[in-house]
Amino acid sequence: MGGDLRHHRSSATLPKKYQLRVTFDDKTGLTVTFSWFGYIHLASDKELLKHKMTNKLGISPTDKEFTVEKLASLLSGRRGAIKSFLLNQKNVAGIGNVYVQDILFRARLHPLRITQTLTESEIEALHRSICEALNQSIRLGGLKYERDLYGRRGKYGPEHFLVAYKTHEPCPGCKTAVVKIRTGSTASYICPKCQKL
């Protein structure tokens, strides 16, 4: 639940606290620090595909195999709300609650929309919005509170969000006030006009 994987030059000062340190032959190294709790497992590529912590993860939305057709096949026969589907790491790995807000807004889908009611054009819009939202964050180095392997902070923050965490602010499309609603165990931020249920 939160942490840092950091690369260090041979002369760098290491963090005061870390759970794992790996030093390479050239004296550079990696440290892993957990904010709260976590697991560290060492596995080869072949073992990773069978490892109990990773073998059930869904496809990464940044994978070239994540196509509209792949998303449609993952949605086929599913029941339940689209937000729950997207947050389930066994379906699509890597979409969190921060990103799902604007993904659903871009696709003009209400978070409680039942997956099996999505049309072909809505699935295409959903796929496009997943790729757009995540690729924008990747280009900016991730979220502002995250750091990359070299300790650089990301630049993707609230100023880039469309409706996420923007209660009472105007929708960027129609200017209707964004509302916060309860969707299962999480909150969602939607435009009630652009994302009708």
Backbone as JSON Lines, residues from 0, in Angstrom:
{"i":0,"aa":"M","n":[0.85,-1.19,0.0],"ca":[0.0,0.0,0.0],"c":[0.88,1.24,0.0]}
{"i":1,"aa":"G","n":[1.44,1.55,-1.12],"ca":[2.28,2.72,-1.25],"c":[3.74,2.42,-0.95]}
{"i":2,"aa":"G","n":[4.6,3.01,-1.72],"ca":[6.03,2.81,-1.5],"c":[6.85,3.36,-2.63]}
{"i":3,"aa":"D","n":[8.16,3.18,-2.52],"ca":[9.08,3.69,-3.52],"c":[10.07,2.61,-3.94]}
{"i":4,"aa":"L","n":[10.3,2.52,-5.23],"ca":[11.38,1.72,-5.8],"c":[12.35,2.75,-6.37]}
{"i":5,"aa":"R","n":[13.55,2.81,-5.84],"ca":[14.47,3.89,-6.18],"c":[15.82,3.37,-6.64]}
{"i":6,"aa":"H","n":[16.33,3.9,-7.75],"ca":[17.66,3.59,-8.24],"c":[18.63,4.6,-7.63]}
{"i":7,"aa":"H","n":[19.81,4.11,-7.21],"ca":[20.81,4.98,-6.59],"c":[22.15,4.85,-7.3]}
{"i":8,"aa":"R","n":[22.81,5.99,-7.49],"ca":[24.18,5.97,-7.99],"c":[25.08,5.4,-6.89]}
{"i":9,"aa":"S","n":[26.28,5.04,-7.26],"ca":[27.19,4.42,-6.28],"c":[27.5,5.34,-5.11]}
{"i":10,"aa":"S","n":[27.49,6.64,-5.34],"ca":[27.85,7.58,-4.27],"c":[26.64,8.18,-3.56]}
{"i":11,"aa":"A","n":[25.44,7.76,-3.92],"ca":[24.23,8.37,-3.38],"c":[23.99,8.0,-1.93]}
{"i":12,"aa":"T","n":[23.36,8.91,-1.22],"ca":[22.93,8.63,0.15],"c":[21.63,7.85,0.08]}
{"i":13,"aa":"L","n":[21.59,6.72,0.75],"ca":[20.4,5.86,0.71],"c":[19.33,6.41,1.66]}
{"i":14,"aa":"P","n":[18.07,6.03,1.42],"ca":[17.02,6.45,2.35],"c":[17.33,5.94,3.76]}
{"i":15,"aa":"K","n":[16.84,6.66,4.78],"ca":[17.08,6.24,6.16],"c":[16.41,4.91,6.45]}
{"i":16,"aa":"K","n":[15.27,4.67,5.8],"ca":[14.52,3.45,6.05],"c":[14.16,2.79,4.72]}
{"i":17,"aa":"Y","n":[14.41,1.5,4.61],"ca":[14.0,0.75,3.44],"c":[13.87,-0.72,3.84]}
{"i":18,"aa":"Q","n":[13.09,-1.47,3.04],"ca":[12.87,-2.87,3.34],"c":[13.77,-3.81,2.53]}
{"i":19,"aa":"L","n":[14.25,-3.34,1.38],"ca":[15.12,-4.16,0.55],"c":[16.15,-3.27,-0.12]}
{"i":20,"aa":"R","n":[17.39,-3.78,-0.18],"ca":[18.46,-3.09,-0.9],"c":[19.16,-4.11,-1.77]}
{"i":21,"aa":"V","n":[19.34,-3.75,-3.04],"ca":[20.07,-4.58,-3.98],"c":[21.23,-3.74,-4.51]}
{"i":22,"aa":"T","n":[22.45,-4.25,-4.42],"ca":[23.62,-3.54,-4.94],"c":[24.16,-4.31,-6.14]}
{"i":23,"aa":"F","n":[24.38,-3.59,-7.24],"ca":[24.88,-4.21,-8.47],"c":[26.41,-4.17,-8.51]}
{"i":24,"aa":"D","n":[27.0,-4.88,-9.46],"ca":[28.46,-4.94,-9.59],"c":[29.1,-3.57,-9.75]}
{"i":25,"aa":"D","n":[28.39,-2.64,-10.41],"ca":[28.97,-1.3,-10.62],"c":[28.73,-0.38,-9.42]}
{"i":26,"aa":"K","n":[28.25,-0.94,-8.32],"ca":[28.0,-0.24,-7.05],"c":[26.76,0.65,-7.08]}
{"i":27,"aa":"T","n":[26.03,0.68,-8.19],"ca":[24.71,1.33,-8.17],"c":[23.76,0.34,-7.5]}
{"i":28,"aa":"G","n":[22.56,0.77,-7.23],"ca":[21.65,-0.15,-6.58],"c":[20.21,0.3,-6.58]}
{"i":29,"aa":"L","n":[19.38,-0.52,-5.97],"ca":[17.95,-0.25,-5.83],"c":[17.59,-0.39,-4.36]}
{"i":30,"aa":"T","n":[16.67,0.46,-3.91],"ca":[16.06,0.25,-2.61],"c":[14.56,0.21,-2.81]}
{"i":31,"aa":"V","n":[13.91,-0.57,-1.96],"ca":[12.45,-0.65,-1.95],"c":[12.0,-0.23,-0.56]}
{"i":32,"aa":"T","n":[11.12,0.75,-0.51],"ca":[10.6,1.26,0.76],"c":[9.07,1.21,0.71]}
{"i":33,"aa":"F","n":[8.47,0.63,1.74],"ca":[7.01,0.59,1.83],"c":[6.52,1.68,2.77]}
{"i":34,"aa":"S","n":[5.45,2.36,2.35],"ca":[4.84,3.37,3.22],"c":[4.06,2.71,4.34]}
{"i":35,"aa":"W","n":[3.44,1.58,4.03],"ca":[2.57,0.94,5.0],"c":[2.91,-0.53,5.09]}
{"i":36,"aa":"F","n":[2.51,-1.31,4.08],"ca":[2.87,-2.72,4.07],"c":[2.98,-3.18,2.62]}
{"i":37,"aa":"G","n":[3.62,-4.31,2.41],"ca":[3.77,-4.84,1.06],"c":[4.53,-6.14,1.08]}
{"i":38,"aa":"Y","n":[4.71,-6.7,-0.09],"ca":[5.43,-7.95,-0.27],"c":[6.54,-7.74,-1.28]}
{"i":39,"aa":"I","n":[7.62,-8.46,-1.13],"ca":[8.68,-8.47,-2.12],"c":[8.91,-9.92,-2.5]}
{"i":40,"aa":"H","n":[8.8,-10.21,-3.78],"ca":[9.05,-11.54,-4.3],"c":[10.01,-11.43,-5.47]}
{"i":41,"aa":"L","n":[10.99,-12.28,-5.53],"ca":[11.92,-12.33,-6.64],"c":[11.51,-13.48,-7.54]}
{"i":42,"aa":"A","n":[11.25,-13.17,-8.81],"ca":[10.78,-14.2,-9.74],"c":[11.31,-13.92,-11.14]}
{"i":43,"aa":"S","n":[11.6,-14.98,-11.87],"ca":[12.0,-14.84,-13.27],"c":[10.76,-14.51,-14.1]}
{"i":44,"aa":"D","n":[10.97,-14.13,-15.36],"ca":[9.84,-13.82,-16.24],"c":[8.88,-14.99,-16.32]}
{"i":45,"aa":"K","n":[9.42,-16.21,-16.47],"ca":[8.56,-17.39,-16.57],"c":[7.79,-17.63,-15.28]}
{"i":46,"aa":"E","n":[8.47,-17.45,-14.15],"ca":[7.81,-17.65,-12.86],"c":[6.75,-16.59,-12.59]}
{"i":47,"aa":"L","n":[6.98,-15.38,-13.09],"ca":[6.05,-14.28,-12.87],"c":[4.67,-14.59,-13.44]}
{"i":48,"aa":"L","n":[4.65,-15.27,-14.59],"ca":[3.38,-15.63,-15.22],"c":[2.59,-16.63,-14.38]}
{"i":49,"aa":"K","n":[3.28,-17.37,-13.52],"ca":[2.63,-18.38,-12.69],"c":[2.52,-17.97,-11.22]}
{"i":50,"aa":"H","n":[3.13,-16.84,-10.87],"ca":[3.19,-16.43,-9.47],"c":[1.8,-16.08,-8.94]}
{"i":51,"aa":"K","n":[1.49,-16.53,-7.72],"ca":[0.15,-16.34,-7.16],"c":[-0.25,-14.87,-7.01]}
{"i":52,"aa":"M","n":[0.71,-13.97,-6.9],"ca":[0.38,-12.55,-6.74],"c":[0.17,-11.83,-8.07]}
{"i":53,"aa":"T","n":[0.63,-12.42,-9.17],"ca":[0.54,-11.74,-10.46],"c":[-0.2,-12.52,-11.54]}
{"i":54,"aa":"N","n":[-0.36,-13.83,-11.39],"ca":[-0.93,-14.62,-12.49],"c":[-2.4,-14.35,-12.74]}
{"i":55,"aa":"K","n":[-3.07,-13.7,-11.81],"ca":[-4.49,-13.41,-12.0],"c":[-4.73,-11.96,-12.43]}
{"i":56,"aa":"L","n":[-3.65,-11.19,-12.58],"ca":[-3.82,-9.8,-13.03],"c":[-4.31,-9.77,-14.47]}
{"i":57,"aa":"G","n":[-5.21,-8.84,-14.74],"ca":[-5.71,-8.67,-16.09],"c":[-4.68,-7.99,-16.98]}
{"i":58,"aa":"I","n":[-5.09,-7.75,-18.19],"ca":[-4.21,-7.11,-19.18],"c":[-3.92,-5.66,-18.77]}
{"i":59,"aa":"S","n":[-2.73,-5.21,-19.08],"ca":[-2.39,-3.8,-18.84],"c":[-3.0,-2.97,-19.96]}
{"i":60,"aa":"P","n":[-3.64,-1.85,-19.63],"ca":[-4.2,-1.01,-20.68],"c":[-3.15,-0.32,-21.54]}
{"i":61,"aa":"T","n":[-1.88,-0.43,-21.17],"ca":[-0.81,0.13,-22.0],"c":[-0.21,-0.94,-22.91]}
{"i":62,"aa":"D","n":[-0.68,-2.17,-22.8],"ca":[-0.19,-3.28,-23.63],"c":[-0.76,-3.14,-25.04]}
{"i":63,"aa":"K","n":[0.04,-3.43,-26.05],"ca":[-0.44,-3.31,-27.44],"c":[-1.59,-4.26,-27.73]}
{"i":64,"aa":"E","n":[-1.74,-5.31,-26.92],"ca":[-2.84,-6.26,-27.11],"c":[-4.15,-5.76,-26.51]}
{"i":65,"aa":"F","n":[-4.09,-4.62,-25.8],"ca":[-5.32,-4.04,-25.25],"c":[-6.0,-3.23,-26.35]}
{"i":66,"aa":"T","n":[-6.78,-3.9,-27.14],"ca":[-7.5,-3.3,-28.26],"c":[-8.97,-3.14,-27.91]}
{"i":67,"aa":"V","n":[-9.72,-2.48,-28.78],"ca":[-11.17,-2.36,-28.59],"c":[-11.79,-3.76,-28.54]}
{"i":68,"aa":"E","n":[-11.31,-4.62,-29.43],"ca":[-11.84,-5.99,-29.48],"c":[-11.55,-6.74,-28.17]}
{"i":69,"aa":"K","n":[-10.36,-6.55,-27.63],"ca":[-10.01,-7.2,-26.37],"c":[-10.9,-6.7,-25.24]}
{"i":70,"aa":"L","n":[-11.11,-5.38,-25.18],"ca":[-11.99,-4.83,-24.15],"c":[-13.41,-5.36,-24.31]}
{"i":71,"aa":"A","n":[-13.88,-5.42,-25.54],"ca":[-15.23,-5.94,-25.79],"c":[-15.35,-7.39,-25.33]}
{"i":72,"aa":"S","n":[-14.31,-8.19,-25.58],"ca":[-14.36,-9.6,-25.16],"c":[-14.31,-9.71,-23.63]}
{"i":73,"aa":"L","n":[-13.57,-8.82,-22.96],"ca":[-13.53,-8.83,-21.5],"c":[-14.88,-8.45,-20.91]}
{"i":74,"aa":"L","n":[-15.59,-7.55,-21.58],"ca":[-16.9,-7.1,-21.1],"c":[-18.01,-8.09,-21.43]}
{"i":75,"aa":"S","n":[-17.78,-8.93,-22.42],"ca":[-18.82,-9.85,-22.89],"c":[-19.29,-10.78,-21.76]}
{"i":76,"aa":"G","n":[-20.59,-10.77,-21.54],"ca":[-21.19,-11.64,-20.55],"c":[-21.02,-11.18,-19.11]}
{"i":77,"aa":"R","n":[-20.38,-10.04,-18.89],"ca":[-20.18,-9.53,-17.53],"c":[-21.43,-8.85,-17.03]}
{"i":78,"aa":"R","n":[-21.58,-8.89,-15.72],"ca":[-22.67,-8.16,-15.07],"c":[-22.06,-7.21,-14.06]}
{"i":79,"aa":"G","n":[-22.83,-6.27,-13.65],"ca":[-22.34,-5.32,-12.66],"c":[-22.0,-3.98,-13.29]}
{"i":80,"aa":"A","n":[-21.6,-3.07,-12.43],"ca":[-21.33,-1.7,-12.84],"c":[-19.99,-1.58,-13.55]}
{"i":81,"aa":"I","n":[-19.93,-0.67,-14.51],"ca":[-18.71,-0.49,-15.29],"c":[-17.54,0.0,-14.42]}
{"i":82,"aa":"K","n":[-17.8,0.83,-13.43],"ca":[-16.71,1.29,-12.57],"c":[-16.1,0.12,-11.81]}
{"i":83,"aa":"S","n":[-16.94,-0.75,-11.26],"ca":[-16.43,-1.92,-10.54],"c":[-15.62,-2.82,-11.46]}
{"i":84,"aa":"F","n":[-16.07,-2.97,-12.69],"ca":[-15.34,-3.78,-13.68],"c":[-13.95,-3.19,-13.91]}
{"i":85,"aa":"L","n":[-13.87,-1.88,-14.1],"ca":[-12.59,-1.24,-14.41],"c":[-11.63,-1.24,-13.22]}
{"i":86,"aa":"L","n":[-12.15,-1.17,-12.01],"ca":[-11.29,-1.17,-10.82],"c":[-10.83,-2.57,-10.43]}
{"i":87,"aa":"N","n":[-11.49,-3.6,-10.94],"ca":[-11.1,-4.98,-10.63],"c":[-9.83,-5.32,-11.4]}
{"i":88,"aa":"Q","n":[-8.72,-5.47,-10.68],"ca":[-7.42,-5.7,-11.3],"c":[-7.33,-7.02,-12.05]}
{"i":89,"aa":"K","n":[-8.28,-7.92,-11.83],"ca":[-8.32,-9.18,-12.58],"c":[-8.85,-8.97,-13.99]}
{"i":90,"aa":"N","n":[-9.56,-7.87,-14.21],"ca":[-10.09,-7.57,-15.54],"c":[-9.08,-6.75,-16.35]}
{"i":91,"aa":"V","n":[-8.75,-5.59,-15.82],"ca":[-7.77,-4.69,-16.44],"c":[-6.88,-4.2,-15.31]}
{"i":92,"aa":"A","n":[-5.59,-4.44,-15.42],"ca":[-4.67,-4.1,-14.33],"c":[-4.15,-2.67,-14.47]}
{"i":93,"aa":"G","n":[-4.21,-1.92,-13.37],"ca":[-3.55,-0.62,-13.36],"c":[-4.46,0.59,-13.34]}
{"i":94,"aa":"I","n":[-5.77,0.4,-13.43],"ca":[-6.68,1.55,-13.36],"c":[-7.12,1.7,-11.91]}
{"i":95,"aa":"G","n":[-6.81,2.84,-11.33],"ca":[-7.2,3.12,-9.95],"c":[-8.32,4.13,-9.88]}
{"i":96,"aa":"N","n":[-8.77,4.43,-8.67],"ca":[-9.91,5.31,-8.47],"c":[-9.64,6.74,-8.96]}
{"i":97,"aa":"V","n":[-8.4,7.2,-8.93],"ca":[-8.09,8.54,-9.44],"c":[-8.37,8.6,-10.94]}
{"i":98,"aa":"Y","n":[-7.89,7.6,-11.67],"ca":[-8.01,7.61,-13.13],"c":[-9.42,7.28,-13.63]}
{"i":99,"aa":"V","n":[-10.11,6.39,-12.94],"ca":[-11.4,5.91,-13.44],"c":[-12.42,7.04,-13.53]}
{"i":100,"aa":"Q","n":[-12.29,8.07,-12.69],"ca":[-13.25,9.19,-12.71],"c":[-13.29,9.85,-14.09]}
{"i":101,"aa":"D","n":[-12.13,10.25,-14.58],"ca":[-12.08,10.95,-15.86],"c":[-12.22,10.0,-17.05]}
{"i":102,"aa":"I","n":[-11.82,8.75,-16.86],"ca":[-12.03,7.75,-17.93],"c":[-13.52,7.65,-18.21]}
{"i":103,"aa":"L","n":[-14.32,7.5,-17.17],"ca":[-15.77,7.38,-17.36],"c":[-16.38,8.68,-17.87]}
{"i":104,"aa":"F","n":[-15.86,9.81,-17.4],"ca":[-16.38,11.09,-17.91],"c":[-16.08,11.23,-19.4]}
{"i":105,"aa":"R","n":[-14.85,10.96,-19.81],"ca":[-14.49,11.08,-21.23],"c":[-15.39,10.21,-22.11]}
{"i":106,"aa":"A","n":[-15.73,9.02,-21.59],"ca":[-16.58,8.09,-22.35],"c":[-18.06,8.4,-22.18]}
{"i":107,"aa":"R","n":[-18.39,9.39,-21.33],"ca":[-19.77,9.79,-21.06],"c":[-20.58,8.61,-20.48]}
{"i":108,"aa":"L","n":[-19.94,7.88,-19.57],"ca":[-20.59,6.73,-18.93],"c":[-20.75,6.99,-17.44]}
{"i":109,"aa":"H","n":[-21.92,6.7,-16.92],"ca":[-22.17,6.78,-15.48],"c":[-21.46,5.59,-14.84]}
{"i":110,"aa":"P","n":[-20.82,5.77,-13.67],"ca":[-20.08,4.68,-13.04],"c":[-20.94,3.46,-12.68]}
{"i":111,"aa":"L","n":[-22.24,3.66,-12.5],"ca":[-23.13,2.54,-12.16],"c":[-23.79,1.91,-13.38]}
{"i":112,"aa":"R","n":[-23.41,2.35,-14.55],"ca":[-23.95,1.75,-15.78],"c":[-23.6,0.28,-15.83]}
{"i":113,"aa":"I","n":[-24.57,-0.55,-16.15],"ca":[-24.37,-2.0,-16.19],"c":[-23.58,-2.35,-17.45]}
{"i":114,"aa":"T","n":[-22.52,-3.14,-17.26],"ca":[-21.6,-3.43,-18.37],"c":[-22.29,-4.04,-19.58]}
{"i":115,"aa":"Q","n":[-23.22,-4.95,-19.36],"ca":[-23.82,-5.64,-20.5],"c":[-24.75,-4.76,-21.33]}
{"i":116,"aa":"T","n":[-25.01,-3.51,-20.87],"ca":[-25.85,-2.6,-21.64],"c":[-25.03,-1.69,-22.56]}
{"i":117,"aa":"L","n":[-23.69,-1.8,-22.5],"ca":[-22.86,-0.92,-23.32],"c":[-22.97,-1.28,-24.8]}
{"i":118,"aa":"T","n":[-23.09,-0.26,-25.62],"ca":[-23.14,-0.48,-27.06],"c":[-21.71,-0.57,-27.62]}
{"i":119,"aa":"E","n":[-21.62,-0.97,-28.86],"ca":[-20.32,-1.07,-29.52],"c":[-19.61,0.29,-29.54]}
{"i":120,"aa":"S","n":[-20.36,1.36,-29.84],"ca":[-19.74,2.68,-29.89],"c":[-19.33,3.15,-28.5]}
{"i":121,"aa":"E","n":[-20.07,2.76,-27.47],"ca":[-19.69,3.12,-26.1],"c":[-18.44,2.38,-25.66]}
{"i":122,"aa":"I","n":[-18.3,1.12,-26.08],"ca":[-17.08,0.36,-25.76],"c":[-15.88,1.0,-26.46]}
{"i":123,"aa":"E","n":[-16.08,1.44,-27.7],"ca":[-15.01,2.13,-28.43],"c":[-14.62,3.42,-27.71]}
{"i":124,"aa":"A","n":[-15.61,4.18,-27.25],"ca":[-15.34,5.42,-26.52],"c":[-14.64,5.13,-25.2]}
{"i":125,"aa":"L","n":[-15.04,4.06,-24.53],"ca":[-14.4,3.68,-23.27],"c":[-12.95,3.32,-23.49]}
{"i":126,"aa":"H","n":[-12.68,2.53,-24.51],"ca":[-11.3,2.13,-24.83],"c":[-10.45,3.37,-25.11]}
{"i":127,"aa":"R","n":[-10.98,4.25,-25.93],"ca":[-10.25,5.49,-26.29],"c":[-9.97,6.32,-25.04]}
{"i":128,"aa":"S","n":[-10.95,6.44,-24.16],"ca":[-10.77,7.27,-22.96],"c":[-9.79,6.65,-21.98]}
{"i":129,"aa":"I","n":[-9.77,5.32,-21.87],"ca":[-8.77,4.65,-21.02],"c":[-7.37,4.99,-21.53]}
{"i":130,"aa":"C","n":[-7.17,4.83,-22.83],"ca":[-5.85,5.08,-23.42],"c":[-5.46,6.56,-23.29]}
{"i":131,"aa":"E","n":[-6.39,7.46,-23.56],"ca":[-6.08,8.9,-23.47],"c":[-5.7,9.31,-22.05]}
{"i":132,"aa":"A","n":[-6.49,8.9,-21.08],"ca":[-6.24,9.3,-19.69],"c":[-4.92,8.76,-19.18]}
{"i":133,"aa":"L","n":[-4.67,7.47,-19.41],"ca":[-3.44,6.87,-18.89],"c":[-2.21,7.37,-19.64]}
{"i":134,"aa":"N","n":[-2.32,7.54,-20.94],"ca":[-1.17,8.03,-21.71],"c":[-0.83,9.48,-21.35]}
{"i":135,"aa":"Q","n":[-1.83,10.29,-21.03],"ca":[-1.56,11.65,-20.58],"c":[-0.76,11.63,-19.28]}
{"i":136,"aa":"S","n":[-1.16,10.77,-18.35],"ca":[-0.44,10.67,-17.08],"c":[0.98,10.14,-17.29]}
{"i":137,"aa":"I","n":[1.14,9.17,-18.16],"ca":[2.47,8.61,-18.45],"c":[3.38,9.69,-19.03]}
{"i":138,"aa":"R","n":[2.86,10.48,-19.98],"ca":[3.65,11.56,-20.58],"c":[4.12,12.56,-19.52]}
{"i":139,"aa":"L","n":[3.31,12.74,-18.47],"ca":[3.64,13.7,-17.42],"c":[4.37,13.04,-16.24]}
{"i":140,"aa":"G","n":[4.75,11.8,-16.4],"ca":[5.54,11.13,-15.36],"c":[4.75,10.6,-14.19]}
{"i":141,"aa":"G","n":[3.43,10.45,-14.35],"ca":[2.59,9.93,-13.28],"c":[2.04,11.02,-12.38]}
{"i":142,"aa":"L","n":[1.34,10.58,-11.35],"ca":[0.71,11.52,-10.42],"c":[1.74,12.31,-9.63]}
{"i":143,"aa":"K","n":[1.36,13.51,-9.22],"ca":[2.29,14.4,-8.52],"c":[2.82,13.82,-7.22]}
{"i":144,"aa":"Y","n":[2.04,12.98,-6.56],"ca":[2.52,12.4,-5.3],"c":[3.36,11.14,-5.51]}
{"i":145,"aa":"E","n":[3.53,10.74,-6.77],"ca":[4.35,9.57,-7.08],"c":[5.74,10.01,-7.52]}
{"i":146,"aa":"R","n":[6.7,9.1,-7.36],"ca":[8.07,9.36,-7.83],"c":[8.48,8.22,-8.75]}
{"i":147,"aa":"D","n":[9.32,8.55,-9.73],"ca":[9.8,7.5,-10.62],"c":[11.03,6.82,-10.03]}
{"i":148,"aa":"L","n":[11.65,5.95,-10.79],"ca":[12.8,5.17,-10.34],"c":[13.97,6.04,-9.9]}
{"i":149,"aa":"Y","n":[14.03,7.27,-10.4],"ca":[15.14,8.17,-10.09],"c":[14.75,9.27,-9.1]}
{"i":150,"aa":"G","n":[13.57,9.15,-8.51],"ca":[13.14,10.1,-7.49],"c":[12.44,11.33,-8.01]}
{"i":151,"aa":"R","n":[12.21,11.41,-9.33],"ca":[11.54,12.58,-9.9],"c":[10.03,12.48,-9.68]}
{"i":152,"aa":"R","n":[9.43,13.57,-9.22],"ca":[7.99,13.58,-9.01],"c":[7.25,13.67,-10.34]}
{"i":153,"aa":"G","n":[6.06,13.03,-10.37],"ca":[5.19,13.15,-11.53],"c":[4.6,14.55,-11.61]}
{"i":154,"aa":"K","n":[4.0,14.87,-12.74],"ca":[3.43,16.2,-12.95],"c":[1.94,16.16,-13.24]}
{"i":155,"aa":"Y","n":[1.36,14.96,-13.16],"ca":[-0.08,14.83,-13.43],"c":[-0.85,15.09,-12.14]}
{"i":156,"aa":"G","n":[-1.6,16.18,-12.11],"ca":[-2.28,16.57,-10.89],"c":[-3.67,17.1,-11.13]}
{"i":157,"aa":"P","n":[-4.29,17.65,-10.11],"ca":[-5.67,18.14,-10.19],"c":[-5.93,19.1,-11.35]}
{"i":158,"aa":"E","n":[-4.92,19.86,-11.74],"ca":[-5.13,20.79,-12.86],"c":[-5.37,20.05,-14.18]}
{"i":159,"aa":"H","n":[-5.06,18.75,-14.23],"ca":[-5.29,17.95,-15.43],"c":[-6.59,17.16,-15.34]}
{"i":160,"aa":"F","n":[-7.16,17.05,-14.13],"ca":[-8.39,16.28,-13.95],"c":[-9.55,17.01,-14.62]}
{"i":161,"aa":"L","n":[-10.47,16.24,-15.16],"ca":[-11.65,16.82,-15.8],"c":[-12.79,16.99,-14.79]}
{"i":162,"aa":"V","n":[-13.16,15.89,-14.13],"ca":[-14.21,15.96,-13.1],"c":[-13.75,15.34,-11.78]}
{"i":163,"aa":"A","n":[-12.68,14.58,-11.8],"ca":[-12.21,13.89,-10.59],"c":[-11.94,14.86,-9.46]}
{"i":164,"aa":"Y","n":[-12.59,14.63,-8.32],"ca":[-12.37,15.41,-7.09],"c":[-12.72,16.89,-7.27]}
{"i":165,"aa":"K","n":[-13.63,17.19,-8.19],"ca":[-13.97,18.59,-8.48],"c":[-15.43,18.89,-8.16]}
{"i":166,"aa":"T","n":[-15.87,18.44,-7.0],"ca":[-17.25,18.68,-6.57],"c":[-17.6,20.17,-6.65]}
{"i":167,"aa":"H","n":[-18.77,20.46,-7.22],"ca":[-19.33,21.82,-7.36],"c":[-18.65,22.64,-8.45]}
{"i":168,"aa":"E","n":[-17.56,22.16,-9.04],"ca":[-16.93,22.91,-10.13],"c":[-17.67,22.62,-11.43]}
{"i":169,"aa":"P","n":[-17.58,23.52,-12.43],"ca":[-18.32,23.3,-13.67],"c":[-17.72,22.17,-14.52]}
{"i":170,"aa":"C","n":[-18.6,21.39,-15.1],"ca":[-18.19,20.35,-16.03],"c":[-17.47,21.0,-17.2]}
{"i":171,"aa":"P","n":[-16.34,20.44,-17.65],"ca":[-15.61,21.06,-18.76],"c":[-16.36,21.0,-20.09]}
{"i":172,"aa":"G","n":[-17.43,20.19,-20.14],"ca":[-18.21,20.09,-21.37],"c":[-19.42,20.98,-21.38]}
{"i":173,"aa":"C","n":[-20.29,20.84,-20.34],"ca":[-21.58,21.53,-20.37],"c":[-21.75,22.57,-19.27]}
{"i":174,"aa":"K","n":[-20.77,22.68,-18.37],"ca":[-20.76,23.66,-17.28],"c":[-21.71,23.32,-16.12]}
{"i":175,"aa":"T","n":[-22.36,22.16,-16.17],"ca":[-23.16,21.71,-15.03],"c":[-22.21,21.4,-13.87]}
{"i":176,"aa":"A","n":[-22.65,21.65,-12.65],"ca":[-21.79,21.4,-11.49],"c":[-21.51,19.91,-11.31]}
{"i":177,"aa":"V","n":[-20.25,19.58,-11.09],"ca":[-19.84,18.2,-10.83],"c":[-20.36,17.8,-9.45]}
{"i":178,"aa":"V","n":[-20.85,16.56,-9.35],"ca":[-21.35,16.06,-8.08],"c":[-20.57,14.83,-7.64]}
{"i":179,"aa":"K","n":[-20.55,14.62,-6.34],"ca":[-19.91,13.44,-5.76],"c":[-21.01,12.48,-5.36]}
{"i":180,"aa":"I","n":[-20.9,11.24,-5.82],"ca":[-21.9,10.23,-5.48],"c":[-21.2,9.01,-4.88]}
{"i":181,"aa":"R","n":[-21.98,8.21,-4.18],"ca":[-21.45,6.98,-3.59],"c":[-21.65,5.85,-4.6]}
{"i":182,"aa":"T","n":[-20.59,5.12,-4.91],"ca":[-20.7,3.99,-5.83],"c":[-20.02,2.8,-5.16]}
{"i":183,"aa":"G","n":[-20.82,2.02,-4.45],"ca":[-20.26,0.89,-3.71],"c":[-19.4,1.39,-2.57]}
{"i":184,"aa":"S","n":[-18.19,0.89,-2.5],"ca":[-17.28,1.28,-1.4],"c":[-16.44,2.51,-1.75]}
{"i":185,"aa":"T","n":[-16.64,3.07,-2.93],"ca":[-15.86,4.24,-3.34],"c":[-16.79,5.39,-3.7]}
{"i":186,"aa":"A","n":[-16.21,6.58,-3.75],"ca":[-16.95,7.76,-4.22],"c":[-16.64,7.96,-5.7]}
{"i":187,"aa":"S","n":[-17.58,8.56,-6.39],"ca":[-17.39,8.9,-7.79],"c":[-17.75,10.36,-8.01]}
{"i":188,"aa":"Y","n":[-17.08,10.97,-8.97],"ca":[-17.3,12.36,-9.33],"c":[-17.8,12.36,-10.76]}
{"i":189,"aa":"I","n":[-18.99,12.91,-10.96],"ca":[-19.6,12.85,-12.29],"c":[-20.25,14.18,-12.65]}
{"i":190,"aa":"C","n":[-20.48,14.34,-13.95],"ca":[-21.35,15.39,-14.44],"c":[-22.72,14.74,-14.6]}
{"i":191,"aa":"P","n":[-23.73,15.16,-13.84],"ca":[-25.02,14.5,-13.93],"c":[-25.73,14.68,-15.27]}
{"i":192,"aa":"K","n":[-25.29,15.66,-16.06],"ca":[-25.89,15.87,-17.38],"c":[-25.18,15.03,-18.44]}
{"i":193,"aa":"C","n":[-23.84,15.0,-18.4],"ca":[-23.06,14.28,-19.42],"c":[-22.98,12.77,-19.15]}
{"i":194,"aa":"Q","n":[-23.22,12.37,-17.89],"ca":[-23.08,10.96,-17.52],"c":[-24.36,10.44,-16.9]}
{"i":195,"aa":"K","n":[-25.43,10.49,-17.66],"ca":[-26.73,10.03,-17.17],"c":[-26.75,8.52,-17.02]}
{"i":196,"aa":"L","n":[-27.46,8.04,-16.01],"ca":[-27.55,6.6,-15.78],"c":[-28.61,6.0,-16.66]}
